[in-house]
Amino acid sequence: MPRPSTPILSRDRIRAAALEIIDRDGLPGLSMRRLAAGLGVQAPSLYSHFATKDELLDDVCDQIMATVDVSDFERADWQTGIRTWARSYRAALAAHPNIVPFLAGGPARRDSALRVADAVHGGLVRAGWPPKFATMIGASTKYLVLGAAIGSFSRGFEDDARVYNDRYPNLSQAHRLAEHADEIDQGSFELALDSFLHGLAARLADLPS
């Protein structure tokens, strides 16, 4: 059979191409026209698979959230559940930081995100947290993860010691941060997560039974 003159499209192929553009050029770099050109088709061809750009972005976010691990809320204690969730959530977002501003808007109707939220909330309530606290813990963990995934604290410093000499005496070693960025950022995330969990454990112990 002769090969089709127009490339065959699928939701998976469109989503993968869109994420490639976002990873490379950021959210502003994605348009349906540009996406279509990269796929070798006309923009109207995309709309038979995704009615709007936002629908496409929702699907991209849903794919990313599908990799987040909340299984320990079923098979372990609530602190292990949060730790596993937070680490895998951060890893998923850190792999695609340019999508974070759109994803941060909330789960909307994304199935994977709602499944994560349902597992987290259910696991916390079963562990003895009142529903209101379970909701706030879920939100607080999200804040911690989004902040860690959206950028690097350490890479924000110049590696030229002269920038800090004399004027900023308390930052005399700041020029070394970028060199050790991965180690510092990972350690900082774990420190924040440990402190968060220790504080929550104390709060749970103080709740009226």
N, C-alpha and C positions, 0 to 999 in steps of 0.2 A: 504494500500500500504506500502511496506517496506521503511524504511527511507533510503535516499541516503547515500552512504558510504563517499562521499566527500561533505563537507559543501557547501551550495548554496551561491555563491558570488553575490554581487551587487555593483554598484559604491558607493552607500551610505554606505554600510558596510565597504568597503575597505577604503573609505575616513575617516570614523569615527575611524577605527583602526589606520590609519596612524597618525591622529591628536593626538590620545592618546599616541602614541610613541613619537611624537615630543614634546608634553607637558611634558612628563616625562623625556625624555633623550636628548632633543634638536635635531636639524636638523642632526647632524652627526650620531645620533643614529638610523636614519631611513634608511633602505635598503629594496629593494624589497624582498630579501631572508628572512630577519628578519620579515618583514610584513607578508609574506606568512606563515611562521612558526606560527606566532601568530594567524592566521586565520585558521590554520589546513589544508593548501593546499600547493601545490608546486608553486614556483615562476612563472613558465610559465602561470599558471592559471590567474595571475593578468594582464598579457599583453593583454588578450582579452578585458579588460575593460579600461586599460590605457597603451598606447604604450610605455611610458617612465616614469621614476620617476618624471621628471620635469612636465610632463602633470598631474600627480597625485597631485603634489604640487600646480600647478595652480588651480586645482579643489578645493583643500583644501582652498586656499586663496580666491577663488571666493565665497565659502560658508561663510567664515568669513565676507567678504565685503558686503554680502547680508544683514547683520544685521545693517549696518551703515545707519543712518536716515538722508536723505537729503530733506525730505518733506517740511520743512519750507522755502526752496528756492521758492516754489510755493505759499505758503499761508501766508508768513510773509515777513518782511523787510530783506535785505541782511545780516545785522548784526545778527539777530536772526537765519538766515539760517546757517551762519558760526558757531555760538555758538552751535546750535543743532548738526550740522555735526561733529564738532571737539570733542564734548563730547562723542557722540556715537562712533565715530571712535576710540578715545582713549580707551573707554570701551571694544570695540571689540578686539583691539590689546592687551590690558592689560590682557585679559582672556587667551591669547595664545602668550605670549611674545617671545617664542622660534621660532615662524614662521616669526617674524618681519624682520629679515635680508633677507629672500627670498621675502617677500611681498614688501619690500622697493624698489625692483628693478623696480617697475612700473606696470601699469595695463596690459601690453602686450595685449593679446586678451581676457582677463577675462571679461565676460559680466557684472558681478556685479560691478567690479571696473570701467569699462567704463561708466556704467549707472550713477555711483556716479560722475565721472568726468564731464559727460555731464550735469547733474543737477546743479552742482556747477558753472560750466562755464556759462551756460545759465542764471542762476539766477543772477550772478554778472553783466553780460552784460545788462540784462534787467533793473538792478538797476542803470545803467549809467556808469559802469566801462568800459573803452576801453578794447577790447579783450586782448591786451598785458598785461595790469594790472590784468585782470581776471585770466590769466594764472599764473602770478607771485603770486597772492594772494592764488590761489589753492596750488601752490608749497610751499609757506611760511607756510600755515596752516599745510600741510603735515609734514614739518620739525618740527614744534612745537609739533605735535601729536606723531610722531615717537620718538622724544627725551623723551617725557613724558612716553611713553608706554614701551620702551625697558628696562628701569631699574629705580630703586628708588634712588634718590639723598640721602635721609635721611638714608637709610639702609646701605649706604656706609661708615658710620662712626662707629668706635668702641664705645661700651657703657662703656668703662673703662676710667674714668676721668684721670687716671694717664698717659694715652697716650698723653694728651694735656697739662698737668700741666707744667709750667715753659717755655717749648720750644715754645708753641703756645698760648700766652696769649690772643689773640683775639678769640680763639676757646674754651674758658673755659666752655662753655655750650654745646659743640658739642657732648659730650657723651650722651646727652638727646635726640638727634635727632632720633635715631633708635626707641626709645620708642613711639614717636609720629609720626612715619613715614607716616602712611596713611593720617593723618590730614595735615601734612606739605606738602606732595607731592600733595594732592588734592588742597590745598590752593595755592601752587606755580603754578600749572597748570592754575587755574582760574585767578591768578594775571597776568600771561603771556598772557592769552587769552584776558583779559580785556584791558591790555596795547596795545596789538596788534590791537584790534578793535578800540580803541580810536585814535591810530595813523593813522589807515586807514581812519577813518571818517574825520580827519583833512586833509588828503591827497586828498580825494575825493572833499572836499570843495574847494581846491586850484586848481583843474583841470580846464582848460579852458572849458567853456560851448560851 
